[in-house]
Amino acid sequence: MRSSNPVFSRRGFSRDNGYASFNTAPQAGGAAVGTQGNPYAQNPYASGNPYAQNPYAQQTQYGAPPQAPASTGRMTMDDVVMRSAMTLGTVAVGAILAWTLLPISATSYGLAVGSALIAFVLAMVQSFKRTPSPALILGYAAFEGVFLGVISEMYNAQWSGAPFQAVLGTMAVSGATLLVYKAGWIRVTARYARIGMAIAIAFVLVMAVNLLLVAFGAAPDGGLRSMGPLGALVGIIAILLGAFFLTLDFKQIEDGIAYGAPREESWLAAFGLTMTLVWIYVEMLRLVAIFSSND
């Protein structure tokens, strides 16, 4: 199963590794519990471990993987944090430069739309690539940053402080989701992922229909995306979906580290987290604007 945020097509750590099946973690001795639904059951080198050819990958004893030397090229949490910092930092730099250098005008609005389209294309290309491409991922982050910088400046001009509140809201949602996930209050299972993805796909389809209705004048004031209570409800649902995508990202990162995924796969983890956080920020920005308009 593939997971994503706006495009719902980002793969797991690679095209063929099947991380998103959320199979049960291996027990002592390295074997996974059962083979049904196990993406690695056909691997002739492993019993539930796609990286068993790596001598340091998930040689479990007492239920915990060993610590591998850095030279093994195995993905670690430090790798994920560093790549995520680079990707999100690129988004932040792009946003700051766009905010500072592009005054609000029809031209800057056109640049924002163009940047969003380019970022979408780069994200789609990376989503269907077999291996992560740092250039594509950082390019996506740069153009996404330009888009966010322009729209944040526009929102700030009409609702002063809205971008700052949206950043705080995004941090709060992300932190709360991580806390709930680490506490074990949410278990990312195949059933959980299926239900969540079904809701997410239905949401995107409804939003697409709403966009068409607005474009043809059949849904005045934005339809489901109005600045009233209905728009606020839709925004809250979108933010909850963003939190759902975060749990999928956390699970994929956790599994990648446990199974000894190659270090370059940390770029895909950073890519997924960035897409999810952008999704949450944009929806939070709209929600702050709606609440500010109703004050």
Backbone bond lengths (Angstrom), bond angles and torsions (degrees), N, CA, C in turn:
res aa  C-N    CA-C-N  psi(-1)  N-CA   C-N-CA  omega(-1)  CA-C   N-CA-C  phi
1 M - - - 1.462 - - 1.507 109.32 -
2 R 1.304 117.10 136.44 1.442 121.35 -179.52 1.521 109.77 -99.60
3 S 1.298 115.70 149.44 1.452 119.18 178.29 1.511 109.05 -129.80
4 S 1.309 115.06 154.50 1.442 120.35 178.28 1.502 108.87 -167.17
5 N 1.340 114.04 -179.06 1.436 117.80 174.60 1.512 109.73 -106.65
6 P 1.344 121.46 -93.51 1.455 117.39 -176.90 1.514 113.97 -65.89
7 V 1.305 119.25 -34.31 1.462 119.68 -172.97 1.509 113.29 -99.89
8 F 1.315 119.03 -13.63 1.450 123.92 178.17 1.520 113.36 51.79
9 S 1.324 116.63 35.78 1.455 117.94 179.90 1.513 112.75 -135.85
10 R 1.343 118.29 5.44 1.451 119.43 178.54 1.510 109.33 -66.60
11 R 1.311 116.01 134.21 1.456 120.00 -178.16 1.511 110.15 -84.52
12 G 1.309 116.04 -179.43 1.446 120.86 175.56 1.512 108.57 -72.63
13 F 1.316 118.25 -139.97 1.447 118.87 -176.08 1.517 112.95 -74.38
14 S 1.307 119.17 -21.50 1.456 121.69 169.59 1.510 108.97 -157.46
15 R 1.313 117.14 170.88 1.452 121.00 -172.86 1.522 112.38 -59.25
16 D 1.317 116.99 -35.48 1.453 119.54 -171.45 1.526 114.48 -111.42
17 N 1.330 118.44 6.70 1.453 115.80 -171.51 1.511 113.51 -89.71
18 G 1.342 118.72 -16.38 1.457 121.02 171.41 1.498 115.98 66.64
19 Y 1.335 118.70 31.56 1.464 119.09 -178.37 1.515 112.55 -59.91
20 A 1.327 116.40 -33.65 1.457 118.28 -170.23 1.512 113.48 -73.16
21 S 1.329 117.89 7.41 1.461 118.39 175.01 1.516 111.15 -80.18
22 F 1.346 117.27 -13.05 1.460 121.66 175.22 1.520 111.54 53.96
23 N 1.337 116.41 49.55 1.464 119.65 178.46 1.513 110.32 -70.91
24 T 1.332 115.52 162.83 1.454 121.61 -177.38 1.513 109.81 -67.03
25 A 1.326 116.44 141.60 1.449 120.65 179.73 1.514 110.24 -65.17
26 P 1.370 117.71 148.73 1.435 119.64 -177.89 1.511 112.79 -66.27
27 Q 1.298 115.01 149.50 1.451 121.26 175.63 1.524 109.11 -89.22
28 A 1.321 115.70 175.80 1.454 120.50 178.40 1.525 109.32 -55.29
29 G 1.341 115.41 132.71 1.441 119.62 -176.15 1.510 111.64 103.20
30 G 1.362 117.56 -10.37 1.443 121.80 170.91 1.503 115.70 91.81
31 A 1.325 121.36 -0.89 1.464 121.65 -177.63 1.506 110.32 -93.21
32 A 1.299 116.78 139.70 1.451 120.79 175.88 1.507 109.26 -79.63
33 V 1.340 114.88 155.20 1.454 120.07 -179.45 1.514 107.84 -77.25
34 G 1.307 117.82 105.67 1.458 121.85 179.46 1.507 111.41 78.55
35 T 1.317 115.79 162.13 1.453 119.87 178.71 1.507 111.68 -115.98
36 Q 1.320 118.83 -13.04 1.450 120.02 179.05 1.514 109.79 -67.61
37 G 1.350 117.10 125.82 1.454 120.96 -178.02 1.510 113.17 80.66
38 N 1.345 117.57 3.79 1.455 120.94 -179.06 1.519 109.13 -91.53
39 P 1.335 118.89 114.99 1.455 120.53 -176.23 1.506 113.29 -68.96
40 Y 1.335 117.56 -10.73 1.447 120.45 -176.16 1.524 112.56 -108.68
41 A 1.339 116.30 7.43 1.462 119.26 -174.92 1.513 111.99 -64.68
42 Q 1.355 118.13 -25.47 1.454 120.91 -179.10 1.524 112.10 -91.83
43 N 1.295 118.06 2.74 1.454 120.99 179.86 1.516 109.16 -73.33
44 P 1.334 119.91 116.81 1.453 120.70 -176.46 1.513 113.52 -70.00
45 Y 1.336 116.62 -12.00 1.457 119.19 -176.46 1.526 113.02 -98.72
46 A 1.338 116.50 -8.88 1.458 117.63 -169.70 1.501 111.89 -145.16
47 S 1.321 114.63 157.88 1.455 120.24 170.37 1.514 106.89 -113.28
48 G 1.351 116.22 86.52 1.448 121.67 -178.98 1.505 114.48 88.21
49 N 1.339 119.62 6.14 1.455 120.98 -177.51 1.517 109.90 -126.73
50 P 1.324 118.67 113.12 1.464 120.67 -176.94 1.507 113.59 -73.55
51 Y 1.342 117.72 -10.83 1.448 121.06 -176.03 1.527 111.95 -120.18
52 A 1.331 115.78 33.61 1.462 119.24 -175.36 1.518 111.89 -67.54
53 Q 1.345 119.07 -18.67 1.448 119.80 177.99 1.521 110.79 -69.71
54 N 1.321 116.53 -18.55 1.453 120.79 172.30 1.528 107.35 -78.78
55 P 1.330 119.19 115.93 1.469 119.93 -174.16 1.509 113.96 -63.35
56 Y 1.356 116.35 -14.42 1.465 118.92 179.89 1.515 112.80 -102.76
57 A 1.326 117.98 2.56 1.459 120.82 -172.99 1.517 111.47 -88.64
58 Q 1.324 115.88 109.48 1.458 123.54 169.91 1.524 113.14 53.17
59 Q 1.346 117.40 48.26 1.458 120.32 169.77 1.530 106.36 -85.83
60 T 1.313 115.55 83.65 1.456 120.13 -167.02 1.518 112.08 -74.95
61 Q 1.301 114.35 135.19 1.452 122.93 168.14 1.513 106.50 -138.51
62 Y 1.301 116.00 132.84 1.458 122.16 -177.13 1.528 110.74 59.40
63 G 1.341 116.57 28.61 1.454 120.98 172.10 1.510 115.99 79.34
64 A 1.357 118.94 8.59 1.456 119.98 -177.72 1.516 110.39 -131.00
65 P 1.344 119.24 138.80 1.458 121.87 178.76 1.516 110.68 -72.38
66 P 1.328 118.47 147.12 1.455 121.26 178.73 1.512 111.22 -73.57
67 Q 1.295 117.00 162.55 1.447 122.04 175.33 1.519 108.38 -84.93
68 A 1.324 117.15 123.57 1.452 121.24 -177.43 1.521 110.20 -93.43
69 P 1.326 117.26 147.60 1.455 119.49 173.78 1.523 110.34 -61.47
70 A 1.334 116.90 152.73 1.453 121.03 -177.34 1.521 111.96 -61.27
71 S 1.341 117.14 -26.25 1.452 120.73 -175.52 1.518 113.13 -72.24
72 T 1.332 118.26 -9.72 1.462 120.16 -177.60 1.518 112.28 -75.16
73 G 1.352 118.84 -14.60 1.453 121.13 -179.30 1.500 113.30 74.19
74 R 1.311 117.34 23.99 1.453 121.42 -179.90 1.527 110.23 -90.07
75 M 1.324 116.91 141.00 1.457 121.65 -179.23 1.521 111.21 -66.51
76 T 1.319 115.96 136.82 1.455 122.27 177.35 1.526 109.18 -126.72
77 M 1.313 115.37 169.15 1.465 119.43 176.93 1.516 110.87 -63.43
78 D 1.322 117.65 -34.47 1.465 120.47 177.12 1.524 111.12 -60.67
79 D 1.337 116.45 -39.97 1.467 119.83 177.51 1.525 111.01 -61.65
80 V 1.327 116.44 -44.73 1.459 120.82 -179.26 1.521 110.25 -63.45
81 V 1.320 116.93 -44.25 1.464 120.89 -179.64 1.526 110.64 -62.96
82 M 1.339 116.84 -44.75 1.456 120.88 -178.09 1.530 111.33 -64.75
83 R 1.346 117.57 -46.03 1.470 120.50 179.95 1.531 110.73 -66.56
84 S 1.330 116.23 -37.82 1.471 119.24 178.47 1.521 110.73 -65.62
85 A 1.346 116.60 -39.23 1.462 120.45 178.21 1.525 110.32 -64.00
86 M 1.330 117.18 -39.74 1.463 120.70 178.25 1.530 111.03 -64.77
87 T 1.330 116.20 -44.17 1.462 120.04 -177.37 1.526 111.45 -68.96
88 L 1.327 116.26 -48.75 1.462 119.49 179.60 1.526 110.97 -67.47
89 G 1.334 116.88 -33.16 1.459 119.96 176.05 1.521 111.43 -63.45
90 T 1.340 116.69 -38.46 1.459 120.75 176.87 1.525 110.69 -64.19
91 V 1.334 116.47 -41.24 1.462 120.32 176.11 1.530 109.89 -60.08
92 A 1.325 116.88 -45.44 1.465 121.21 -177.92 1.529 111.53 -64.23
93 V 1.330 117.38 -43.47 1.468 120.74 179.70 1.524 110.31 -63.47
94 G 1.346 116.44 -44.95 1.463 119.98 177.95 1.517 111.86 -59.86
95 A 1.337 116.54 -40.76 1.464 120.55 -179.59 1.521 111.33 -67.09
96 I 1.326 116.73 -42.96 1.471 120.34 -179.34 1.526 111.02 -64.66
97 L 1.337 116.62 -43.17 1.462 120.07 179.80 1.537 110.71 -64.67
98 A 1.340 116.37 -42.32 1.465 119.49 179.78 1.522 110.59 -64.50
99 W 1.319 116.66 -43.24 1.465 120.79 179.30 1.535 110.58 -61.36
100 T 1.334 115.45 -42.32 1.463 120.32 -174.78 1.524 113.21 -76.57
101 L 1.328 116.80 -39.95 1.463 120.94 -170.28 1.521 114.61 -98.35
102 L 1.325 117.90 -15.24 1.469 119.99 -176.85 1.522 110.12 -113.65
103 P 1.316 117.94 99.66 1.473 119.75 177.25 1.524 110.23 -65.96
104 I 1.322 115.31 154.19 1.461 120.23 -177.93 1.525 110.06 -64.53
105 S 1.314 115.71 122.17 1.464 121.39 179.72 1.523 108.00 -166.50
106 A 1.320 115.21 174.17 1.463 119.53 176.38 1.524 110.77 -63.01
107 T 1.332 115.98 -32.63 1.467 120.13 179.64 1.522 111.10 -66.34
108 S 1.342 116.25 -45.81 1.463 119.41 -179.61 1.528 110.67 -65.96
109 Y 1.332 116.20 -34.65 1.462 119.54 176.97 1.532 110.12 -64.61
110 G 1.342 116.50 -41.59 1.457 120.02 176.72 1.520 111.74 -63.31
111 L 1.337 116.66 -39.25 1.467 120.03 177.19 1.522 111.34 -64.69
112 A 1.329 116.07 -36.49 1.460 119.79 178.67 1.527 110.70 -64.11
113 V 1.336 116.04 -46.00 1.460 120.06 179.37 1.526 110.39 -63.49
114 G 1.337 116.80 -43.57 1.456 120.36 178.58 1.515 112.24 -62.33
115 S 1.334 116.59 -42.17 1.465 120.83 178.74 1.520 111.16 -63.60
116 A 1.336 116.06 -40.10 1.465 119.72 179.06 1.528 110.77 -63.58
117 L 1.324 116.78 -40.26 1.464 120.21 179.52 1.527 111.30 -66.71
118 I 1.337 116.50 -42.14 1.469 119.96 178.15 1.531 110.12 -63.74
119 A 1.339 116.49 -43.54 1.461 120.35 178.52 1.525 110.64 -60.61
120 F 1.330 116.39 -40.09 1.467 120.53 179.13 1.526 110.77 -63.36
121 V 1.330 116.61 -43.63 1.469 120.20 179.88 1.532 110.48 -63.40
122 L 1.330 116.92 -45.60 1.464 120.28 178.90 1.527 111.09 -61.40
123 A 1.335 116.27 -39.93 1.466 119.85 178.36 1.521 111.04 -64.10
124 M 1.324 116.82 -41.22 1.464 120.42 179.10 1.526 111.52 -65.25
125 V 1.333 116.68 -41.46 1.467 120.24 178.62 1.522 110.08 -61.33
126 Q 1.349 116.26 -46.89 1.460 119.19 179.01 1.524 111.81 -64.15
127 S 1.328 116.91 -35.91 1.462 120.67 -178.26 1.521 111.62 -61.71
128 F 1.324 117.47 -31.21 1.460 120.58 -176.56 1.525 113.13 -102.86
129 K 1.326 116.98 3.65 1.463 119.74 175.12 1.520 110.53 -78.78
130 R 1.314 116.32 150.07 1.459 120.57 179.71 1.529 111.51 -75.50
131 T 1.310 117.00 -26.30 1.462 121.16 -177.62 1.522 109.57 -131.03
132 P 1.324 117.74 154.07 1.465 119.95 179.36 1.519 111.19 -70.43
133 S 1.328 116.23 143.55 1.460 122.56 176.50 1.519 108.52 -120.66
134 P 1.344 118.69 106.93 1.468 120.19 179.39 1.525 112.74 -55.46
135 A 1.348 117.29 -36.18 1.463 119.64 -179.58 1.528 111.06 -63.64
136 L 1.327 117.15 -43.79 1.463 120.58 178.49 1.521 110.95 -64.56
137 I 1.319 116.33 -43.58 1.463 120.55 -176.80 1.525 111.11 -66.36
138 L 1.333 117.08 -44.30 1.468 119.79 178.89 1.532 110.97 -70.59
139 G 1.350 116.66 -33.31 1.461 119.36 175.21 1.515 111.13 -63.91
140 Y 1.333 115.62 -43.57 1.466 119.82 175.04 1.525 110.62 -57.02
141 A 1.340 116.22 -45.81 1.462 120.32 -177.69 1.526 111.24 -62.74
142 A 1.338 117.24 -39.41 1.469 120.72 -178.44 1.532 111.00 -65.50
143 F 1.329 117.25 -48.35 1.464 119.99 -179.04 1.533 111.15 -69.08
144 E 1.319 116.70 -35.58 1.463 119.52 175.73 1.516 110.39 -63.32
145 G 1.336 115.78 -37.64 1.456 120.03 178.23 1.525 112.22 -62.77
146 V 1.348 117.03 -41.39 1.470 120.30 177.21 1.524 110.39 -60.67
147 F 1.323 116.11 -45.47 1.464 120.60 178.39 1.528 110.78 -59.25
148 L 1.321 117.13 -48.06 1.461 120.58 -178.30 1.524 111.73 -65.07
149 G 1.344 116.46 -37.20 1.463 119.23 179.86 1.514 112.22 -63.64
150 V 1.332 117.16 -43.11 1.466 121.00 -178.87 1.526 111.18 -67.33
151 I 1.343 116.67 -48.89 1.463 117.39 -176.97 1.528 111.00 -69.53
152 S 1.338 117.27 -30.86 1.465 119.55 177.67 1.517 110.24 -65.73
153 E 1.345 116.28 -40.22 1.467 119.99 177.53 1.523 110.69 -63.77
154 M 1.325 117.03 -40.03 1.470 120.70 178.64 1.523 111.43 -64.21
155 Y 1.334 116.20 -44.71 1.461 119.31 178.99 1.521 110.61 -65.36
156 N 1.332 116.82 -38.63 1.457 119.75 -178.88 1.522 111.44 -66.26
157 A 1.343 116.88 -33.02 1.464 120.28 179.58 1.521 111.28 -65.94
158 Q 1.331 116.77 -31.92 1.467 119.68 -178.77 1.518 112.33 -96.92
159 W 1.327 116.91 -34.51 1.465 121.61 179.14 1.520 107.37 -127.79
160 S 1.309 115.81 89.24 1.459 121.50 -173.70 1.528 111.60 -56.46
161 G 1.329 115.71 129.00 1.461 121.28 178.59 1.509 114.46 87.02
162 A 1.338 117.88 -1.08 1.467 120.35 -177.82 1.529 112.74 -60.48
163 P 1.351 119.72 -43.96 1.467 118.89 179.37 1.527 112.97 -61.60
164 F 1.330 116.64 -40.41 1.470 119.62 179.25 1.526 110.41 -63.27
165 Q 1.324 117.14 -42.92 1.461 120.39 177.82 1.527 111.23 -65.10
166 A 1.348 116.40 -35.72 1.462 119.83 178.90 1.523 111.09 -67.19
167 V 1.339 116.64 -37.79 1.469 120.25 176.84 1.517 110.09 -63.15
168 L 1.337 116.19 -45.36 1.463 119.72 178.49 1.526 110.86 -62.52
169 G 1.320 116.38 -40.91 1.463 119.90 178.54 1.517 112.02 -64.29
170 T 1.332 116.67 -40.42 1.468 120.31 178.13 1.521 110.68 -63.47
171 M 1.325 116.72 -42.54 1.463 120.57 177.90 1.522 110.90 -63.53
172 A 1.332 116.80 -39.21 1.463 120.58 -179.57 1.522 110.92 -65.95
173 V 1.335 116.84 -45.30 1.460 120.39 179.74 1.522 110.45 -63.67
174 S 1.338 116.96 -44.01 1.459 121.09 -178.89 1.533 111.16 -64.40
175 G 1.326 115.72 -45.65 1.454 119.55 179.61 1.518 112.47 -63.61
176 A 1.334 116.71 -43.06 1.465 120.32 179.75 1.525 111.02 -65.35
177 T 1.334 116.86 -39.49 1.463 120.03 179.28 1.519 111.00 -65.18
178 L 1.336 116.70 -42.74 1.462 120.07 178.02 1.523 111.11 -63.01
179 L 1.334 116.63 -41.50 1.466 120.76 179.48 1.526 110.71 -62.20
180 V 1.332 116.40 -46.46 1.460 120.64 179.99 1.527 111.06 -64.07
181 Y 1.338 116.19 -39.94 1.467 120.08 179.99 1.529 110.83 -66.15
182 K 1.338 117.02 -46.76 1.468 120.02 -178.32 1.522 111.95 -67.81
183 A 1.329 116.09 -28.52 1.465 119.56 178.51 1.523 111.95 -76.08
184 G 1.315 117.02 -9.73 1.462 120.54 179.08 1.511 114.01 82.04
185 W 1.336 117.06 13.17 1.469 119.32 179.36 1.526 111.45 -75.24
186 I 1.329 115.92 -20.71 1.463 121.19 174.09 1.523 108.19 -120.58
187 R 1.316 116.45 125.79 1.458 121.75 176.84 1.521 108.18 -109.65
188 V 1.317 115.37 118.44 1.466 120.66 -178.37 1.524 108.31 -83.15
189 T 1.312 114.98 97.99 1.457 121.73 178.87 1.526 109.15 -111.23
190 A 1.325 115.82 172.46 1.463 119.88 178.16 1.525 110.69 -60.79
191 R 1.314 117.27 -41.00 1.472 120.95 -179.95 1.525 110.66 -65.33
192 Y 1.325 116.66 -42.70 1.463 121.87 177.55 1.526 110.11 -59.19
193 A 1.330 116.83 -45.12 1.458 121.21 -179.05 1.523 111.40 -66.30
194 R 1.327 117.26 -41.71 1.464 120.55 -179.64 1.525 111.35 -62.33
195 I 1.321 116.30 -47.12 1.462 120.10 -179.12 1.526 110.48 -63.72
196 G 1.328 116.47 -45.66 1.452 120.70 -179.81 1.519 112.87 -62.37
197 M 1.334 116.88 -41.79 1.456 120.29 179.86 1.522 111.25 -68.61
198 A 1.323 117.01 -35.99 1.472 119.93 177.06 1.527 110.25 -61.90
199 I 1.332 116.18 -43.70 1.463 120.33 178.20 1.528 110.22 -64.50
200 A 1.333 116.63 -42.02 1.457 120.90 -178.42 1.528 111.76 -64.31
201 I 1.317 116.71 -44.10 1.465 120.26 179.48 1.529 110.59 -64.31
202 A 1.338 116.08 -42.33 1.466 119.75 177.37 1.528 110.20 -61.17
203 F 1.316 117.13 -40.34 1.466 121.45 179.12 1.523 111.02 -61.59
204 V 1.330 116.72 -46.33 1.466 120.41 -179.52 1.523 111.13 -63.77
205 L 1.329 117.16 -41.03 1.464 120.26 178.98 1.528 111.27 -63.10
206 V 1.327 116.30 -43.34 1.468 120.00 178.71 1.525 110.19 -63.35
207 M 1.339 117.41 -41.54 1.463 120.73 179.12 1.533 111.04 -65.68
208 A 1.338 116.75 -35.38 1.464 119.82 177.70 1.526 110.87 -65.46
209 V 1.329 116.49 -43.63 1.469 120.50 177.33 1.523 110.10 -63.14
210 N 1.321 116.86 -41.99 1.464 120.80 178.93 1.529 110.80 -61.76
211 L 1.327 116.90 -39.43 1.457 120.64 179.05 1.526 110.93 -63.34
212 L 1.317 116.65 -41.69 1.466 120.20 177.71 1.529 111.47 -64.03
213 L 1.324 116.36 -41.46 1.460 119.94 178.77 1.525 111.38 -63.50
214 V 1.337 115.72 -40.01 1.470 119.31 177.94 1.522 110.21 -65.89
215 A 1.339 116.57 -42.60 1.466 120.88 -178.42 1.525 111.94 -61.43
216 F 1.333 116.87 -34.19 1.464 120.86 -178.37 1.532 112.42 -96.02
217 G 1.321 116.67 8.13 1.453 120.40 175.08 1.508 115.10 78.56
218 A 1.338 117.28 10.49 1.462 120.13 -178.70 1.522 112.82 -85.46
219 A 1.319 116.98 -13.57 1.468 120.93 179.80 1.525 108.05 -127.53
220 P 1.315 117.77 91.46 1.469 120.56 -178.04 1.528 111.86 -66.95
221 D 1.311 114.42 154.32 1.473 121.28 176.35 1.523 113.24 61.18
222 G 1.334 117.31 25.99 1.459 119.48 175.35 1.509 115.66 89.48
223 G 1.328 118.03 -3.86 1.459 119.82 179.17 1.517 112.13 60.08
224 L 1.331 116.01 -122.25 1.465 120.74 179.52 1.520 112.38 -68.99
225 R 1.323 115.87 -15.99 1.464 120.48 -179.92 1.523 111.15 -103.88
226 S 1.314 116.50 31.69 1.459 120.58 179.47 1.525 109.76 -71.66
227 M 1.307 115.48 172.16 1.465 121.40 179.30 1.517 111.84 -92.00
228 G 1.323 117.49 17.80 1.457 121.63 179.68 1.517 112.66 -105.22
229 P 1.332 117.03 -164.03 1.470 121.89 -178.20 1.531 113.35 -58.38
230 L 1.340 117.68 -38.34 1.464 120.01 179.26 1.527 110.94 -63.94
231 G 1.324 115.85 -42.00 1.463 119.80 177.23 1.521 111.77 -63.43
232 A 1.346 116.44 -37.00 1.465 120.25 177.92 1.517 110.87 -65.29
233 L 1.336 116.87 -41.37 1.464 120.86 178.90 1.533 110.83 -62.51
234 V 1.336 116.17 -44.02 1.470 120.29 178.29 1.527 109.98 -62.72
235 G 1.334 117.22 -39.87 1.459 120.47 178.25 1.513 112.54 -63.04
236 I 1.318 116.93 -40.35 1.469 120.57 178.74 1.523 110.32 -64.76
237 I 1.333 116.78 -40.77 1.465 120.20 177.34 1.527 110.50 -61.88
238 A 1.341 116.16 -41.91 1.462 120.35 179.51 1.524 111.25 -63.06
239 I 1.327 117.46 -39.72 1.463 120.58 178.85 1.526 110.87 -67.17
240 L 1.324 117.14 -38.70 1.465 120.34 176.22 1.529 110.76 -63.42
241 L 1.333 116.68 -37.59 1.462 119.53 175.17 1.528 110.69 -64.31
242 G 1.340 116.57 -37.71 1.453 119.71 175.36 1.514 111.95 -60.39
243 A 1.325 116.70 -41.19 1.465 120.45 176.42 1.524 110.99 -63.29
244 F 1.337 116.44 -38.34 1.464 120.59 176.05 1.529 110.63 -60.14
245 F 1.332 117.18 -45.37 1.463 120.01 179.04 1.523 111.24 -63.08
246 L 1.336 116.97 -34.46 1.460 119.54 176.83 1.525 111.17 -61.03
247 T 1.328 117.28 -41.17 1.470 119.01 179.27 1.522 111.03 -63.37
248 L 1.354 117.56 -37.07 1.460 119.50 175.72 1.524 110.66 -64.88
249 D 1.333 116.71 -40.79 1.462 120.21 177.79 1.529 110.78 -61.62
250 F 1.326 116.76 -45.70 1.464 120.26 -179.65 1.532 110.87 -61.03
251 K 1.320 116.63 -41.37 1.458 120.37 -179.58 1.518 111.30 -65.26
252 Q 1.330 117.10 -42.23 1.456 120.31 179.91 1.519 111.20 -65.13
253 I 1.322 117.15 -39.23 1.462 120.60 177.22 1.521 110.11 -64.79
254 E 1.317 116.27 -46.00 1.459 121.15 -179.89 1.522 111.46 -59.46
255 D 1.338 116.27 -45.04 1.461 120.12 179.80 1.519 111.62 -67.82
256 G 1.330 117.12 -39.11 1.456 119.91 -179.90 1.516 112.19 -61.97
257 I 1.319 117.08 -41.75 1.460 121.03 178.28 1.525 110.37 -68.16
258 A 1.340 117.24 -43.76 1.464 121.02 -178.23 1.524 111.74 -64.16
259 Y 1.337 117.85 -36.40 1.455 121.44 -177.14 1.520 113.12 -90.76
260 G 1.317 118.03 2.09 1.452 120.30 177.94 1.508 113.58 71.75
261 A 1.339 117.96 44.41 1.458 121.22 178.41 1.524 110.47 -62.59
262 P 1.339 118.03 150.28 1.469 120.20 177.14 1.519 111.52 -58.05
263 R 1.321 115.54 149.73 1.461 120.49 -174.88 1.526 112.64 -58.76
264 E 1.347 117.56 -35.72 1.466 118.78 -177.29 1.523 112.83 -64.92
265 E 1.346 116.95 -17.52 1.458 119.29 178.27 1.527 112.07 -68.16
266 S 1.332 116.97 -14.30 1.468 119.48 177.02 1.531 110.70 -64.66
267 W 1.341 117.89 -22.85 1.464 120.07 175.21 1.521 110.86 -65.16
268 L 1.343 116.56 -38.03 1.460 119.08 178.06 1.522 110.97 -67.60
269 A 1.330 116.36 -36.26 1.460 119.30 176.76 1.529 110.14 -62.50
270 A 1.336 116.37 -44.05 1.468 120.58 178.26 1.520 111.25 -63.85
271 F 1.325 116.42 -39.95 1.460 122.07 178.61 1.523 110.73 -60.43
272 G 1.321 116.78 -47.91 1.455 120.69 -179.82 1.518 112.71 -63.23
273 L 1.326 116.48 -44.50 1.461 119.63 179.13 1.531 111.50 -62.85
274 T 1.334 116.43 -39.74 1.458 120.07 -179.65 1.526 111.15 -64.20
275 M 1.327 116.64 -45.47 1.462 120.10 178.55 1.522 111.30 -59.54
276 T 1.323 116.20 -42.44 1.461 119.94 -178.92 1.520 111.41 -66.20
277 L 1.329 116.99 -44.14 1.463 120.40 -178.66 1.527 111.43 -66.91
278 V 1.335 117.43 -35.60 1.461 120.33 175.35 1.527 110.04 -63.15
279 W 1.341 115.77 -44.69 1.477 120.88 177.22 1.523 110.61 -54.76
280 I 1.345 116.81 -49.65 1.463 120.98 -177.42 1.527 110.47 -64.79
281 Y 1.332 117.15 -41.78 1.470 119.86 -178.22 1.525 111.32 -62.43
282 V 1.324 117.15 -46.85 1.462 120.06 -178.77 1.526 111.02 -61.41
283 E 1.336 116.52 -43.11 1.465 119.38 179.24 1.520 111.07 -68.26
284 M 1.319 116.81 -36.46 1.468 120.20 177.83 1.520 110.61 -66.69
285 L 1.333 116.93 -36.51 1.464 121.09 178.34 1.527 110.11 -61.99
286 R 1.326 116.66 -44.76 1.461 120.36 178.20 1.529 111.06 -63.75
287 L 1.320 115.77 -40.94 1.460 119.57 -177.64 1.529 111.16 -65.88
288 V 1.332 116.66 -41.57 1.469 120.37 177.43 1.528 109.86 -61.56
289 A 1.332 117.06 -41.37 1.462 120.77 179.50 1.524 111.33 -63.64
290 I 1.333 116.77 -40.24 1.472 120.41 179.44 1.524 110.75 -63.23
291 F 1.321 116.50 -46.57 1.463 119.90 -179.12 1.525 111.03 -67.46
292 S 1.340 117.29 -34.62 1.462 120.62 179.47 1.539 110.03 -69.46
293 S 1.339 116.97 -34.16 1.454 121.10 -179.60 1.519 112.10 -69.75
294 N 1.333 116.03 -26.77 1.463 120.47 -176.45 1.523 112.59 -92.64
295 D 1.328 116.69 0.42 1.472 119.04 179.51 1.530 111.03 -71.24
